[in-house]
Amino acid sequence: MNDFSILHRALVRRLLAGALILSGPAATGAVAAQGAGAIDAYDLVIAGGRVIDPESGRDELADVAVKDGRIVAISGGPLKGGKRIDAKGMVVSPGFIDLHAHGQDPVAEKLQLLDGVTTAIDMEIGTIPVASLYGAMQGKALINFGASASHICARLEVMSGKRCEGSASHQVAADPGMLQTSADPEQERRITEIMDREIAAGALGYGLGIEYVPGVGRREIFRIFQAAAKTGAPVFTHVRSRPLDTASGVPIAVVQEVIADAAATGASLQIVHIASTGLRDVPTLIELIKGARAHGVDVTTEVYPYQAGSTAIGSSFFSDGWQTRNGATYGDVQWPATGERLTEESFNRYRKEQPGAAVVIHVIPAEAVDQAVADPLVSIASDGMPWTTAGEHPRGAGTFSRVLGVYVRERRLLDLKTALAKMTIMPARRLQAVSPQMARKGRIAVGADADITIFDPAKIKDSATFERPMQASVGIRYVLVGGTVMARDGRVTAGQFPGQAIRSALKR
């Protein structure tokens, strides 16, 4: 009896038993039988693309089959059944995962989708109550979404008796009194209790925007790290303001604070936007993080690929001494609505009249961005803001394509597989201990969610600029979210909302 006959009889027996498993060199994976004829019953086959899976190291021409929102087969030979996408000449990658995305709104989702993003989570500032965010977005989201428990919102509730309204990122200029006031031990306990409650309700970690709360004491932050160690949820933090004494090491001390808290408590830590935090001290900060990791501290970091940051003009970032702390002038600050560079007069006027409006700050050295983007330790995240005008910063639309087009193809600062790992498996692993959903994302593997980005490696590039920040990236051919084709050649599929809430599975 030949090998084909043996395989055929085995398939028939399994089909009659109610389950079908394909094996051998022609296919990998498993598909639940749906009755007679289920052998080819795929919803979609992505055919002939260069399949790259950063987790396993797979990098080969293959077909990928999707059914019921999952990847069910990967084959070096042709797979048949269902609809087909011709991916010849394209890269088939896990959908990009952005763990630092403040824009939880339809406009931001559309632009991120067209940048290859399938999951966008606000882990830096977060929100409270997280249940309200999840309830408002479920059934209306283009991509997967989620948030951390917001320290700013918890503090607002305890110190001022107020609740966050809308995105927590809007609160950084909301209540100067609350932001400047130190908490007593009882208030610290209540703040951590509120954040713990949100973890139990599905928040994915503890979001600390320390620089935006200048009144926060070191003990208060340490208490939150202690709480994080108990629940097992990570801390994502924007560190506190740099010291005015530039001779003291500028950002080094404020990074040392949170690494020390992580080491003392055992909490997991991600330090956000390392380039804008470190400026010219990025090499030393990366040394600190690598040294801490070598000694057992669970600390990671991320970067966006731009030489300018963005925040609210009324935020504590611009408190007295901001020029000295950041080596900046008024002319380094840009007003997005007009594109103008500010003067002392226009800066003070906008800060008084529109404190919640975002500005762009051109202060990040190119070499700092280059080192962070290229370093294998550092993942990619956009820090994209909600779109409230004609656009605040191009990072919300072009981060991921910019890395692939500029830093991989044009400048060759890193290879394609390393870049994709920074956008997919690295952020997935950061949260998978908290949320089992993330263990099915960031991968091209049988059983993984069919969150897939298909792009042309010769053409992919960002289009968004500081002058025109709301321009969609090019070279992204298709984007699937949960098996649904949500983007095709720069157009978003209308009337489909497959995005799911990414929730913590931890209990208080």
Backbone hydrogen bonds, N-H to C=O, Kabsch-Sander energy under -0.5 kcal/mol:
donor,donor_aa,acceptor,acceptor_aa,energy
6,I,2,N,-2.0
7,L,3,D,-2.5
8,H,4,F,-2.6
9,R,5,S,-2.5
10,A,6,I,-2.2
11,L,7,L,-2.3
12,V,8,H,-2.2
13,R,9,R,-2.4
14,R,10,A,-2.1
15,L,11,L,-2.5
16,L,12,V,-2.5
17,A,13,R,-1.6
18,G,14,R,-0.6
18,G,15,L,-1.2
19,A,14,R,-2.5
20,L,31,V,-1.0
22,L,29,G,-0.7
27,A,24,G,-1.0
28,T,74,I,-0.7
31,V,20,L,-1.4
33,A,18,G,-0.5
34,Q,35,G,-0.6
38,A,35,G,-1.4
40,D,37,G,-0.7
41,A,38,A,-1.5
42,Y,40,D,-2.3
43,D,66,V,-2.1
44,L,66,V,-1.7
45,V,83,K,-2.6
46,I,64,V,-3.3
47,A,45,V,-0.7
47,A,85,I,-3.0
49,G,62,A,-1.0
50,R,90,M,-3.0
51,V,49,G,-1.0
51,V,60,E,-3.0
52,I,50,R,-0.6
52,I,92,V,-2.4
53,D,51,V,-0.5
53,D,58,R,-2.3
57,G,53,D,-2.3
58,R,53,D,-0.6
60,E,51,V,-1.7
62,A,49,G,-2.2
63,D,75,S,-3.0
64,V,46,I,-2.4
65,A,73,A,-3.0
66,V,44,L,-3.0
67,K,70,R,-2.5
70,R,67,K,-1.9
71,I,448,A,-2.8
72,V,65,A,-2.6
72,V,70,R,-0.5
73,A,65,A,-1.1
74,I,28,T,-1.3
75,S,63,D,-2.5
76,G,25,P,-0.7
77,G,26,A,-0.7
83,K,43,D,-2.0
85,I,45,V,-2.6
87,A,47,A,-2.7
87,A,85,I,-0.9
89,G,48,G,-0.5
90,M,87,A,-2.6
91,V,455,F,-3.1
92,V,50,R,-2.8
93,S,91,V,-0.7
93,S,453,T,-2.9
95,G,451,D,-2.7
96,F,116,G,-2.3
97,I,423,M,-3.2
98,D,96,F,-0.5
98,D,119,T,-3.0
99,L,97,I,-0.6
101,A,121,I,-1.7
102,H,384,G,-2.3
103,G,384,G,-0.9
104,Q,102,H,-1.7
105,D,103,G,-0.9
109,E,105,D,-2.7
110,K,106,P,-2.2
111,L,107,V,-2.0
112,Q,108,A,-2.4
113,L,109,E,-2.8
114,L,110,K,-2.1
115,D,112,Q,-1.3
116,G,113,L,-1.8
117,V,112,Q,-2.5
118,T,96,F,-2.5
119,T,96,F,-1.5
120,A,144,N,-2.5
121,I,98,D,-3.2
122,D,146,G,-2.1
123,M,99,L,-1.4
123,M,121,I,-1.2
127,T,148,S,-2.3
132,S,129,P,-0.8
133,L,129,P,-1.1
134,Y,130,V,-2.4
135,G,131,A,-2.5
136,A,132,S,-2.3
137,M,133,L,-2.0
138,Q,134,Y,-2.1
139,G,499,G,-0.6
140,K,137,M,-2.6
141,A,137,M,-0.6
144,N,118,T,-2.7
145,F,500,Q,-2.0
146,G,120,A,-0.7
148,S,122,D,-2.2
149,A,205,G,-3.4
150,S,127,T,-1.3
150,S,148,S,-0.5
151,H,207,G,-2.5
154,A,150,S,-2.2
155,R,151,H,-2.7
156,L,152,I,-2.3
157,E,153,C,-2.1
158,V,154,A,-2.1
159,M,155,R,-3.2
160,S,156,L,-1.8
161,G,156,L,-0.5
161,G,157,E,-0.9
162,K,156,L,-1.5
166,G,164,C,-0.5
168,A,126,G,-0.6
170,H,167,S,-1.7
171,Q,168,A,-2.0
172,V,169,S,-0.7
173,A,170,H,-0.7
174,A,171,Q,-1.8
175,D,171,Q,-0.6
179,L,175,D,-2.2
180,Q,176,P,-1.7
181,T,177,G,-1.2
188,E,184,D,-2.6
189,R,185,P,-2.0
190,R,186,E,-2.1
191,I,187,Q,-2.5
192,T,188,E,-2.3
193,E,189,R,-2.1
194,I,190,R,-2.3
195,M,191,I,-2.0
196,D,192,T,-2.8
197,R,193,E,-2.2
198,E,194,I,-1.7
199,I,195,M,-1.8
200,A,196,D,-2.0
201,A,197,R,-1.1
202,G,199,I,-1.4
203,A,198,E,-2.8
204,L,147,A,-2.3
206,Y,234,P,-2.7
207,G,149,A,-2.8
207,G,205,G,-0.6
208,L,206,Y,-0.6
208,L,236,F,-2.9
209,G,207,G,-0.6
210,I,208,L,-0.8
210,I,238,H,-1.4
211,E,238,H,-0.8
211,E,239,V,-0.7
212,Y,209,G,-1.3
213,V,210,I,-1.9
215,G,179,L,-2.9
216,V,213,V,-2.2
221,I,217,G,-1.6
222,F,218,R,-2.3
223,R,219,R,-2.4
224,I,220,E,-1.4
225,F,221,I,-2.0
226,Q,222,F,-2.2
227,A,223,R,-2.1
228,A,224,I,-2.5
229,A,225,F,-2.3
230,K,226,Q,-1.5
231,T,227,A,-2.3
232,G,228,A,-2.5
233,A,228,A,-0.5
235,V,268,S,-2.7
236,F,206,Y,-2.6
236,F,234,P,-0.5
237,T,270,Q,-2.6
238,H,208,L,-2.9
239,V,237,T,-0.6
246,T,244,L,-1.4
248,S,245,D,-2.1
249,G,246,T,-1.1
250,V,245,D,-0.6
252,I,249,G,-2.3
254,V,250,V,-0.5
255,V,251,P,-1.6
256,Q,252,I,-2.4
257,E,253,A,-1.7
258,V,254,V,-1.0
259,I,255,V,-2.1
260,A,256,Q,-2.6
261,D,257,E,-2.0
262,A,258,V,-2.1
263,A,259,I,-2.6
264,A,260,A,-2.6
265,T,261,D,-1.6
266,G,262,A,-2.7
269,L,298,D,-2.8
270,Q,235,V,-2.7
271,I,300,T,-2.6
272,V,237,T,-2.2
272,V,270,Q,-0.6
274,I,302,E,-3.0
277,T,273,H,-1.8
278,G,274,I,-2.6
279,L,275,A,-2.7
281,D,278,G,-2.9
282,V,279,L,-1.4
285,L,281,D,-2.3
286,I,282,V,-2.6
287,E,283,P,-1.8
288,L,284,T,-2.5
289,I,285,L,-2.4
290,K,286,I,-2.6
291,G,287,E,-2.7
292,A,288,L,-2.5
293,R,289,I,-2.5
294,A,290,K,-2.2
295,H,291,G,-0.9
295,H,292,A,-0.7
296,G,293,R,-1.9
297,V,292,A,-2.6
299,V,297,V,-1.6
300,T,269,L,-2.1
301,T,377,L,-0.5
302,E,271,I,-1.1
303,V,379,S,-1.7
306,Y,304,Y,-1.5
309,G,361,I,-2.4
311,T,359,V,-1.5
313,I,357,A,-3.0
314,G,355,P,-2.6
315,S,312,A,-1.7
318,F,315,S,-1.5
319,S,316,S,-1.9
322,W,319,S,-1.5
325,R,321,G,-2.6
326,N,322,W,-1.8
327,G,323,Q,-1.1
328,A,323,Q,-1.9
332,D,329,T,-1.5
333,V,330,Y,-1.8
334,Q,360,V,-3.2
335,W,340,E,-2.8
338,T,335,W,-1.2
339,G,335,W,-2.8
340,E,335,W,-0.5
342,L,330,Y,-0.7
342,L,333,V,-2.7
347,F,343,T,-2.8
348,N,344,E,-2.2
349,R,345,E,-2.0
350,Y,346,S,-2.6
351,R,347,F,-2.5
352,K,348,N,-1.6
353,E,349,R,-2.8
354,Q,350,Y,-2.9
357,A,354,Q,-1.8
359,V,311,T,-2.8
360,V,334,Q,-2.2
361,I,309,G,-2.5
362,H,332,D,-2.9
362,H,360,V,-0.6
363,V,361,I,-1.4
364,I,307,Q,-1.4
368,A,365,P,-0.6
369,V,365,P,-1.7
370,D,366,A,-2.6
371,Q,367,E,-2.2
372,A,368,A,-2.0
373,V,369,V,-2.9
374,A,370,D,-2.1
375,D,371,Q,-1.7
378,V,375,D,-1.4
379,S,301,T,-2.0
380,I,422,K,-1.7
381,A,303,V,-2.0
383,D,100,H,-2.5
384,G,100,H,-0.7
388,T,386,P,-1.0
396,G,393,H,-1.3
397,A,394,P,-1.9
398,G,394,P,-2.2
399,T,395,R,-1.1
402,R,398,G,-2.3
403,V,399,T,-1.8
404,L,400,F,-1.8
405,G,401,S,-2.9
406,V,402,R,-2.7
407,Y,402,R,-1.2
408,V,403,V,-1.5
409,R,404,L,-1.8
410,E,405,G,-1.5
411,R,406,V,-2.8
413,L,407,Y,-2.6
414,L,407,Y,-1.0
419,A,415,D,-2.3
420,L,416,L,-2.6
421,A,417,K,-2.0
422,K,418,T,-1.7
423,M,419,A,-0.9
423,M,420,L,-0.6
424,T,420,L,-1.1
424,T,421,A,-0.5
426,M,421,A,-2.4
428,A,424,T,-1.9
429,R,425,I,-2.7
430,R,426,M,-1.5
431,L,427,P,-0.9
431,L,428,A,-0.9
432,Q,428,A,-1.2
433,A,429,R,-0.5
434,V,431,L,-1.3
435,S,431,L,-2.8
438,M,435,S,-1.7
439,A,436,P,-1.1
440,R,437,Q,-1.6
441,K,438,M,-1.1
445,A,443,R,-0.6
447,G,71,I,-3.2
448,A,445,A,-2.2
449,D,440,R,-2.5
450,A,69,G,-2.8
451,D,449,D,-2.0
452,I,450,A,-0.8
452,I,480,L,-1.3
453,T,93,S,-2.6
454,I,478,Y,-3.0
455,F,91,V,-2.0
455,F,453,T,-0.5
456,D,475,G,-2.8
459,K,456,D,-1.4
460,I,456,D,-2.4
461,K,474,V,-2.1
464,A,471,Q,-0.6
465,T,468,R,-1.7
471,Q,468,R,-0.5
473,S,397,A,-0.5
474,V,461,K,-2.6
477,R,454,I,-1.9
477,R,475,G,-0.8
478,Y,454,I,-1.9
479,V,487,A,-1.8
480,L,452,I,-3.3
481,V,484,T,-2.5
483,G,450,A,-2.3
484,T,481,V,-1.8
486,M,479,V,-2.8
486,M,484,T,-0.9
487,A,479,V,-1.4
488,R,491,R,-2.5
489,D,477,R,-2.8
490,G,476,I,-0.6
491,R,488,R,-1.2
493,T,486,M,-2.5
496,Q,493,T,-0.7
499,G,141,A,-2.3
502,I,145,F,-3.2
503,R,501,A,-0.7
504,S,202,G,-1.8
505,A,434,V,-2.9
